[in-house]
């Protein structure tokens, strides 16, 4: 049993006798109020771990974006060993008033509700549950073009090549010009597919078939 079709295909390539089953993680967070889409805030959430979430790439890209824009801001919520690197980058580019780091909080919903666009800059992900959390608050998404991101969102995102800072900066710019309400409605529809009830039903079907 695996979390993504990408993983299932990888196991089958290693051993054709395997028949992996895929069940996604459910949305376990109770969403806060839907975003109003007027704040001009980008948001990213995750642990500040080495070469994983790509917040260093995001800050670099926001620096390029900010050369053309003087209104949007970026909030990054999380904690971990790479925080000094992020603070050094923010200071280097003079972005102290536009990029803010916030510690983890049990009420992360307040950040989702206050944002306008979510950004996933990860170099890799097993399953990007934060994407579902963001979309459950009506947030359109800019994302690394990762297999699991495609599985979760399909075409309902603005993708950039993994690790490409310049392309990420362009996607940030693109995100300021989208039909926000339409994209927000699509995000909510995607998030509903990951409800606890729907995922529980998949588990029940799986366990019932195994008993038979």
C-alpha positions as CSV (number, residue, x, y, z in Angstrom):
1,X,0.0,0.0,0.0
2,X,1.5,3.3,-1.1
3,X,0.7,7.0,-1.1
4,X,0.9,7.7,-4.8
5,X,0.6,6.2,-8.2
6,X,4.2,7.4,-8.8
7,X,5.4,5.1,-6.0
8,X,3.2,2.2,-7.2
9,X,4.8,2.4,-10.6
10,X,8.3,2.5,-9.1
11,X,7.6,-0.7,-7.1
12,X,6.2,-2.4,-10.1
13,X,9.3,-1.5,-12.2
14,X,11.4,-3.2,-9.5
15,X,9.3,-6.3,-9.3
16,X,6.5,-7.0,-11.8
17,X,4.9,-9.5,-9.3
18,X,4.0,-6.7,-6.9
19,X,0.5,-5.2,-7.2
20,X,0.6,-2.0,-5.1
21,X,-2.6,-0.3,-4.0
22,X,-2.8,3.5,-3.7
23,X,-4.7,5.3,-1.0
24,X,-4.0,9.1,-0.6
25,X,-3.7,10.8,2.8
26,X,-6.9,12.5,3.9
27,X,-7.3,16.1,4.9
28,X,-7.3,16.0,8.7
29,X,-7.1,19.7,9.4
30,X,-10.4,21.5,10.0
31,X,-10.2,24.4,7.5
32,X,-10.6,28.0,8.6
33,X,-12.6,30.6,6.7
34,X,-12.1,30.7,3.0
35,X,-9.6,33.1,1.7
36,X,-11.1,36.3,0.3
37,X,-8.3,36.6,-2.3
38,X,-7.5,40.2,-1.7
39,X,-4.5,40.2,0.6
40,X,-1.7,40.0,-2.0
41,X,0.1,37.5,0.1
42,X,1.9,34.4,-1.0
43,X,2.1,31.6,1.6
44,X,4.4,28.6,2.2
45,X,4.2,26.1,5.1
46,X,6.6,23.4,6.1
47,X,9.7,22.3,8.2
48,X,12.9,24.2,7.5
49,X,14.8,21.1,6.8
50,X,17.9,20.8,4.6
51,X,17.3,20.8,0.8
52,X,13.7,19.7,1.1
53,X,11.0,22.3,1.1
54,X,13.0,24.7,-1.1
55,X,12.2,27.8,0.8
56,X,15.7,29.1,-0.1
57,X,14.6,28.8,-3.8
58,X,11.4,30.6,-3.0
59,X,13.1,33.5,-1.3
60,X,15.5,33.8,-4.3
61,X,12.6,33.7,-6.7
62,X,10.6,36.3,-4.7
63,X,13.7,38.5,-4.8
64,X,13.5,38.4,-8.7
65,X,9.7,38.8,-8.6
66,X,10.0,41.8,-6.2
67,X,12.0,43.7,-8.8
68,X,8.8,44.0,-10.9
69,X,6.3,44.2,-8.0
70,X,6.2,46.4,-4.9
71,X,2.9,45.2,-3.4
72,X,2.8,41.4,-2.8
73,X,4.4,39.8,0.3
74,X,5.5,36.3,1.3
75,X,4.8,34.5,4.6
76,X,6.7,31.3,5.4
77,X,5.5,29.3,8.4
78,X,7.7,26.7,10.0
79,X,10.8,25.9,12.0
80,X,14.0,24.0,11.6
81,X,17.8,24.1,11.0
82,X,17.7,26.1,7.7
83,X,16.2,29.1,9.3
84,X,19.5,31.0,9.6
85,X,20.0,30.5,5.8
86,X,16.6,32.0,5.1
87,X,17.2,35.0,7.3
88,X,20.5,35.6,5.7
89,X,18.9,35.6,2.2
90,X,16.1,37.9,3.3
91,X,18.7,40.4,4.7
92,X,20.9,40.0,1.7
93,X,18.1,41.1,-0.6
94,X,16.6,43.7,1.7
95,X,13.3,41.9,1.9
96,X,12.7,42.3,5.7
97,X,9.5,44.1,5.1
98,X,8.2,41.8,2.4
99,X,9.2,38.3,3.5
100,X,8.2,37.2,7.0
101,X,9.1,33.9,8.8
102,X,6.6,32.6,11.4
103,X,7.0,29.8,13.9
104,X,4.8,26.7,13.7
105,X,1.4,27.2,15.3
106,X,-1.6,24.9,16.0
107,X,-3.7,27.5,14.3
108,X,-2.0,27.4,10.9
109,X,-5.5,28.0,9.4
110,X,-5.2,31.7,10.1
111,X,-2.3,31.9,7.6
112,X,-4.1,29.9,4.9
113,X,-7.2,32.1,5.3
114,X,-5.2,35.3,5.1
115,X,-3.2,34.3,2.0
116,X,-4.1,34.8,-1.6
117,X,-1.9,32.2,-3.3
118,X,-0.1,29.1,-1.9
119,X,3.5,28.2,-3.1
120,X,5.0,24.7,-2.9
121,X,8.7,25.1,-3.8
122,X,9.8,21.6,-2.6
123,X,12.6,19.7,-4.2
124,X,10.8,16.5,-3.5
125,X,7.6,15.3,-1.7
126,X,6.2,12.0,-0.7
127,X,2.7,13.5,-0.6
128,X,2.2,17.2,-0.3
129,X,-0.6,17.4,2.2
130,X,-0.1,21.1,2.6
131,X,-1.4,21.4,-1.0
132,X,-4.8,19.9,0.1
133,X,-4.8,22.1,3.2
134,X,-4.2,25.2,1.1
135,X,-6.9,24.3,-1.5
136,X,-9.4,23.6,1.3
137,X,-9.1,27.3,2.1
138,X,-9.7,28.2,-1.5
139,X,-6.1,29.0,-2.4
140,X,-4.8,28.7,-5.9
141,X,-1.4,27.1,-6.0
142,X,2.1,27.6,-7.6
143,X,4.0,24.3,-7.3
144,X,7.2,22.5,-8.2
145,X,6.4,20.1,-11.1
146,X,6.5,17.0,-9.0
147,X,4.7,13.7,-9.8
148,X,2.8,13.8,-6.5
149,X,1.7,17.4,-7.1
150,X,0.3,16.4,-10.5
151,X,-1.5,13.5,-8.9
152,X,-3.1,15.8,-6.3
153,X,-3.9,18.8,-8.4
154,X,-3.9,17.7,-12.1
155,X,-3.9,20.9,-14.2
156,X,-5.3,23.0,-11.3
157,X,-2.0,24.7,-10.6
158,X,0.8,26.9,-12.0
159,X,3.8,24.6,-12.3
160,X,7.5,25.4,-12.6
161,X,10.5,23.1,-13.3
162,X,11.8,21.7,-10.0
163,X,14.6,23.9,-8.7
164,X,14.3,26.6,-11.5
165,X,14.4,29.9,-9.6
166,X,13.8,32.1,-12.7
167,X,10.8,30.0,-13.8
168,X,9.3,30.1,-10.2
169,X,9.7,33.9,-10.3
170,X,7.7,34.0,-13.5
171,X,5.0,31.8,-12.0
172,X,4.7,34.1,-9.1
173,X,4.1,36.9,-11.5
174,X,1.6,34.8,-13.4
175,X,-0.3,34.1,-10.2
176,X,-1.0,37.8,-9.7
177,X,-2.9,37.9,-12.9
178,X,-5.1,34.7,-12.7
179,X,-8.9,34.7,-12.5
180,X,-8.7,34.2,-8.8
181,X,-12.3,33.4,-8.0
182,X,-12.4,30.7,-10.7
183,X,-9.1,29.2,-9.5
184,X,-10.3,29.3,-5.9
185,X,-13.5,27.4,-6.8
186,X,-11.4,24.8,-8.6
187,X,-9.1,24.5,-5.6
188,X,-12.0,23.9,-3.2
189,X,-13.4,21.2,-5.5
190,X,-10.0,19.4,-5.6
191,X,-9.7,19.5,-1.8
192,X,-13.1,17.9,-1.4
193,X,-11.7,14.7,-3.0
194,X,-9.5,14.2,0.0
195,X,-12.1,14.4,2.7
196,X,-11.7,11.9,5.6
197,X,-15.0,10.3,4.6
198,X,-13.9,9.6,1.1
199,X,-10.5,8.2,2.1
200,X,-12.2,6.1,4.8
201,X,-14.4,4.6,2.1
202,X,-11.4,3.7,0.1
203,X,-9.8,1.9,3.1
204,X,-13.0,0.0,3.8
205,X,-13.2,-1.2,0.2
206,X,-9.5,-2.2,0.4
207,X,-9.9,-4.1,3.6
208,X,-13.1,-5.8,2.4
209,X,-11.5,-7.0,-0.8
210,X,-8.5,-8.4,1.1
211,X,-10.8,-10.4,3.4
212,X,-12.5,-11.9,0.4
